[in-house]
Amino acid sequence: MIRIVSKLLLGLLLRCPNCGRGRMFRGLFKMEPTCPYCGARYERQSGESIGGTLINLCVAEVLSVGGYFVSQALWSPPLAFQLVFWITFNIVFIVLFYRHARGLWVSIAYLAGGVYADSDTGQQYTRTEKQ
């Protein structure tokens, strides 16, 4: 269980779930194809990032809906204020949390066996040696 949590935390911290050293992103939206240290390929096929997008949208919606009900119960602000605030929150959160949701998805794919070094990269170690 601790191993699973640590791999998920590596993803949230935007580090390679295989070795823990490599950075997954360069800039705000540019994901590296492989880890610069261990050569683990983060996505094997086109479209694998849809899981990260789903995580991003689900977390944003849960926070927005939950935040709406909590703020309505505590302060009863006007509906117009609520709509403007939570729509703005949703947009900002989705942009800022994008990388972390993708990193979390890569960690989930790693735990499922889908993230590993290619056999022809000649890197120092592979997933099986690291475990």
N, C-alpha and C positions, 0 to 999 in steps of 0.2 A: 504494500500500500504506500509506503514511504517513497519507493522508487517511482510509482505512478505520479504522485504529487510533485516530486522533484522534477520530473520530466515536463509536467504541465507548467510548472513555474518557470522552467527554462524557456518554454515557448512564450509565456507572458512577458518574460524579460528580453525577448527577441534574440535568444541564443540558440545555437544548434542543439537539438535534443540528443544527438548522438554523442558529441564530445563535450558540449557545454562551453566551448571557447569561441567558436565562430559566430559572427554577427549575421543575422538573416536578412537585414535590410540595409540598403544604402540610400539615404535620403528618406523622404516621407512615404513614398509609394513604391519605390524600386526594390523588389525582392531579389536577392542573389539566387542564381539557379542552384548552386552547390555551396557547401561549407568550405571556406578557404583552408581549414585545418585538416579535416578528416575526409573531405570529398563527398559527404552525404548529399544526395540529390533531394531537394525539398519537395519538388513536384515532378512526378513521372509523366503525367499526361496533361494535356490542355484541359482546363476546366476543373481541376482538382481544388482550386481556390474557392469554389462555391460554398464549401463548408465553413470557411472563415467568414464569408459574407453573411451566411445564415446566422452564425454565432453573433456577429456584430449587430445585425438587425434585431435579433431576439433580445439581446441584452439591452439595446437602446429602447425597445418597445416596453419591456418589463419595467425599466427604470422610469420611463415617461408615464406610463399608466399608473404605476405604483406611486410615483411622485405626485401625480395629479390628485389621486384620492387622498393621500396623506395631507397635502397642502390644503385641499378643500375641507377636510375634516378639522384641521387645526386653525386655519385663518379665514376660510370662505372668501377668497379673492374673486373678483368678477370673472366671468367666463372668457371675455375678450383677453384679459391679462393672462389667464391660464393658457389659452390657445397660443398666443404669441410666444410666451415663455417656453412652453413644452415643445413647440415646433422648432424654435431656435435651438433649444437644448438638444433635440434629436439630431439636427443637422450637424451641429458642432461635435457632439459625441461620436457620431458615426465616422466623421473625418478623423478625429483624434484617436479613436479606439481601433481603427482599421488595421494597423500593423499588428497590434496585440492580438486581435481576433485571428488574423492569419497565422501568427506565431503559435497560438494555441491550437489551431487546426493542424499545423505541421507536427506539433507534439502528439496530438491524437493519432495522426497518421503514422508517426514513428512507433507509438505503442501498439498499433495494429500491424506493424511490420512493413509499412509502405515507404519508409524513409531509411535509406542505407546508401553506402558508397557504391558506385558502379565498379564492377570487377576490373575494368581496364584503366582505372585512374592511378593505380600504384601508390595510393596514400599510405600513411604510416600504419593505420589500423582500421578495422572495420567494426561494424556493430557487434558481431559475435565475439570479437576479441575484447571489446570494451566491457561487456557484461561480466 
